[in-house]
Amino acid sequence: MVNETVKAKMVIDKEFQISEIDPRVYGSFIEHLGRAVYGGIYEPEHPTADENGFRQDVMDLVKELQVPIVRYPGGNMVSAYNWEDGVGPKEDRPKRLELAWRVTETNQVGTNEFVDWAKAANTDVMMAINLGTRGIDAARNLLEYCNHPGGTYWSDLRKSHGYENPHNIKTWCLGNEMDGPWQVGQKTAYEYGRLASETAKAMRLVDPEIELVSCGSSNSNMPTFPNWEAETLEHTYEVADYISLHQYYGNRSGDTANYLAKSMDMEDFIQTVIATCDYIKAKKRSKKKMYLSFDEWNVWFHSNEQDKEIEPWTVAPPQLEDVYTFEDALLVGSMLNTMLRHSDRVKIACMAQLVNVIAPIMTENGGAAWKQTIFYPYYYTSVYGRGVALNPVVSSPKYDSKDFTDVPYLDSSVVYNEEKEELVVFATNRHLEKPLEVDIDVRSFEGFDVVEHVVLENEDAKAVNLAGQENVKPHANGESYVDDGKLTSVFPKFSWNMIRLQKKA
Ligand code: AHR
């Protein structure tokens, strides 16, 4: 019977703590790519633009997401980027061939403008340096320009550009995807490890307060994964604070059950990187723990074909403009769950990207800004997923798909916010036909009751949102109630859910 309910169980206990969640796990990414910057966050001619040219309609949506950190300026683009092109009087800035995406970069936005934008958006900057075509010198100069108070060549140059106070950017990426053959200045693991560790040394001499991210593999399918991690960490383990992970998924074969299980691949990826870090820790007899920065993650495949048609060397063409479906939003929800279940090691994560380019926020040049389907799980998890991640003990029926076995229909994460006396359950029901009725033991949360049960559901897996047409949006009519220490919830077939409980006054 199609509507018959499938049953699952969870035990949630205050004491089953994984870790305090680092809010930066809800970070994002803006690259000089396509219309992310030009026509995305920056469009001086737009009716909502402020005096700096920043679109306020986009700014409002970014603020709604409460994004704590944004990686910048790339991405592949950073590997051939001269940061000096993007500072100083705008009229003097050179137009350059941008090699990664084969477009023309006007440099009308650069480091200082992005810092201004980030400040206005209540977010921090995570700055990437060019270790493709450049190296130690450009990195230390940029850091001096950004973070040194004054009295030196580069810091005084910043002041002369109108920025009296240092930007104090704390988190820096030592290059981007340096294992990738597509990367300008690709390196072997040895070459990268040596360059990254010497660059880190110089950067720490300029500013000992910074945090550094060493480049991991471009994704878990790279032929050199996880040897790249092991070999590069031999050099960078003691100088870096994080190692990066990047991963994008797609449903190219149209197999939804298999697609929804892809967060299990992310789970394996995280586990392997942790194991590799800990192996190097043991080998080095180190006291230090390496943390993970999952600084590019999302769904990316819809726009692959149309991108092949883009005329090279144009300015801000519509590249990587994936229009996300309802099923994409469910996988995004599960990817967030996966990272929260690893919040003891995953301290930074960046949904790639933020505006127009594989993004939760889309814009029309000169027109509207709107929310893609994936906006919603990102929004709810970012806004309500603050506190301590709890380890839910889940017992769920499972299925097998093309690439995965024992896929639990119920995928979840749980967050307890002690200060707000709030317990939040995020859950995906991967069952395409049947609702999941879940008995959740919440006896350790005495006096807590349901405040809301938000559901993202849709009959059409391929439903999308377009400008002025929001076909996929959540409702708050989910079925959940607490009785005698037991939360009973029904997660509709093929849905993403958030249940929020609070202690009754
Ligand atoms: O986010 C799009 C691209 O994906 C980034 O530039 C690169 O780092 C990754 O391959």
Boltz pocket constraint, residues with backbone or C-beta under 6 A from the ligand:
constraints:
  - pocket:
      binder: B
      contacts: [[A, 31], [A, 74], [A, 75], [A, 76], [A, 77], [A, 176], [A, 177], [A, 218], [A, 246], [A, 296], [A, 352], [A, 353]]
      max_distance: 6.0
